[in-house]
Amino acid sequence: MSAKDADPTAVPPPAPRAGDPATPEAVTDEEPTSPRTAEERAEREHSLSDFVRRAVSAGVGAAARSKDDIMRAAAGEMRTWLEHLNMNEEMAKVLTKLVVEIRTEIRFRPTEDGKIVPEATNDYKIKPTGG
């Protein structure tokens, strides 16, 4: 109901006076603002902490399930890729792009007792081709 709709003949309620029993008193710091007992407050705090614990637990559980789902999807993709991988073709592609140069020298040297012993030296280079 707006101020326009108010009855103009209505009398406003009397202003409260100090000491009047109908007048509410100011709340001080020592007085509790709620008529709850210590048990009710403890129960309320317990239920709030229980709520927070359950909410955090649900969040952690959801994160773990999400991680498991992501890992399952990644493993499935990797399995599919490996199943379709033709290793022979891939190795052939790699080897056709390389030049392997091998140089070997074998020398035969006589020992003090008159036997001939082979002595080998190896050198190799692997160079990528331009393509």
Secondary structure as GFF3:
##gff-version 3
##sequence-region A 1 131
A	DSSP	alpha_helix	38	84	.	.	.	ID=ss1
A	DSSP	alpha_helix	87	96	.	.	.	ID=ss2
A	DSSP	beta_strand	98	110	.	.	.	ID=ss3
A	DSSP	beta_strand	116	128	.	.	.	ID=ss4
###
